[in-house]
């Protein structure tokens, strides 16, 4: 059975929260301190924060399933929900996260394609995102898909200030 995508609703609160925790931990626990990870997971994926994000009409979550198994998610932001630019002519891809066991199977590409489809349907001029400067796999993925670097911004994980590369793709 092919990977299926569906848009999340507020009824998916616990599901979205858990896949967020699981994928973030898998992706970054080995390169951050246990304390900083625990702090970020507690605040970044609190029930209140995820409920607020799911309830925001300018944000969308899309879930990927392999059969009954939830394997990852996409979060995009429109207009005022964007984390940085808040540009009405752009879509932000805030998160593309896939469980490690499904990485390399084109699930990220499915999410990317979904985000581009959303941006084109809305008539946006470009898509942008931030990616940790040390996440070489993700940077390579976005470059292969036509993104270019245009700025940097800071991301706080516990007491560690990290640098994200901001990238964009014109549509």
N, C-alpha and C positions, 0 to 999 in steps of 0.2 A: 504494500500500500504506500502511495507517495505521501510525503510530508504535507500535512494540512495546516493552513493558517486560518485563524479566526480572531475577530476583534474582541477584546476583553471588555467587560462591563463591571460595574461596582459589585455585582454578585461574585466576581472572580477575585475579590480583595485578597483573601488568604492565599490563593493560588499564585497571584502576581507577586505578592510579598515573598512567598517561599522561593519561587524561581529566581527572583531578584537576589535574594540572599545566597542561594546555592550557586548561581552562575558567577556572581561577584567574588565569592569566596574561592571558588575553583580557579578563577582567572588571576587573582591578585594575592592570595594568602601567602604564597611562597616567596613573594618579593616585598612584603611589608611586615611590620611587627604584629604580633598577636594582639597587643593592646590597641594599636591603631585600627586594625581590622574590626575588632570587637566594638570599638567606639563608633566606627562608620556604619557597621551593619545595624547597630542599635538605633542610631538616629536616621540614617539614610533609608532604612526600610522599616521604620516604625509603622504600626497600623494606621496611625493618624496621618503620617506623611503619604503613605501609599493610597489611602482613602481619598486624600485631598487631590492627589495626582489623577486617580481614576475618575474622580468627580469633576475634574476640570474639562470643560467643553472644548478647550483649545489643545488638549493632549489626547493622544491615542495610543493604546497598547494593543499589540497584535501578538497572539500566542501561536507557537508552532507545536504540533503534535505528530508523533510517529505512532500511529495507531492510537492507543489510549495514553501513551507516555508523553507528558509535557517535556519538551526538550529545549525551549528557549523562548525569547521574546524580543520584540521591537517596541521602542517608545519614540514617538515623534511629537514635536510641538509646533503649534501654529502661533503667530502673532505674539500676544502678551505672555504666553506660557513658555516662550523660548528662554533658555537659561542665560543668554548673554546678549545677543544682538537685538532681539525683539523687532525684527524686520518683517513688515506685512507682505513683502514680496518674496519671502523665503520660508523654507521649511527646515527645522532643525531635526536631525537624527540625533536624539540624545543617547539612546542605548540600542545596541544590537548585541545580545548575549545568547550564547548557545552552550549547553552542557558539553563538557570536554569529550564525552563518548561520541558525540555527533559532530564534532568539529571536523572540517575537511570533507564533509558530505554535502556541501553547497547550501546548507540551511541559512548561513549568513547572507549568501547571495539571494536567496528567496526573500529574506527580510529587506535587503537593500533594494531589490526590484519593487517590492511593495511600497517602500518609501518613495521611490522615484515615481511610481504610478500615482500615489497620493499627491505629490507635488505637481505633477503635470495636470491632473484633474482639476486642481485648484488654480492653475495658471501661474504658479510661482516662477520667478526668474532664476532662482538657484536654490541649492540645498547646501546646508553647512553642518558641521559637527566639530566636536573637540575630542581629541584622542591623546592619551598619555604618551609623552615623548619616548618612553621606554617600551611601549607596546609595538614592537617592530612588525609583528604579524598583522595587526590591525592597520597600521600605517601603510604597509604594502598592499593590503586588500583595497583600501580606499584609493591609493594611487593607481592600481590596476583598473579601478572603476572610474578614473578620470578626475579625481579630486586633486586640488593643489593647495599647498600651504598658503595662508594669508596673514596669520597672526598667532599669538600665544596668549594663554590665560592661565591663572593659577587655580589649582584644585587642592582642597584641604582634606587629607585623610588622617583623622586623629590629630596628632601634633606634627604631622609631616606635610609640608607645603610642596606640592608637586606641580610640574609644568605640563599643561596640555597644549598640543599643537592644534590650532584651529585650521580646518580645511574646508574648501567649498568646491562645488561643481556647478557650472552654469548649465541651465537647461535651455 
